[in-house]
Amino acid sequence: LDGTVVPADVTARSSGDLVDAMVRPEALLLSAAEHGPGIVTGKTFLGGTTRVTVRLDETSVQVDRPSGEAAALGIGDAVAVAVAPDRTLLVTDRPRPG
């Protein structure tokens, strides 16, 4: 999301395998960033957790953060989104091209 390399277990993969990277909303991190690539477009209070919707270019992601942390973010705020280390699941369900 922000160009950061994220560690993932690739031991069961072959070179050239196509994979989908799956990340749950609670595995995403948010930080206020004056010129960040994301814009907060919505917030849904879920008790101890708030689901924050962030627009990144042509797509949107949902980020689950503790409500106390999410309270500091307002609609229209610029943010950076990152993946928490070791929280990415790689799924290899597609055949290799060629």
Salt bridges, closest charged atoms under 4 A:
ASP17 OD1 - ARG96 NH1 3.61
ASP20 OD1 - ARG94 NH2 3.12
GLU26 OE2 - ARG24 NE 2.68
GLU34 OE2 - HIS35 NE2 3.55
ASP64 OD1 - ARG51 NE 2.70
GLU69 OE2 - ARG65 NE 2.87
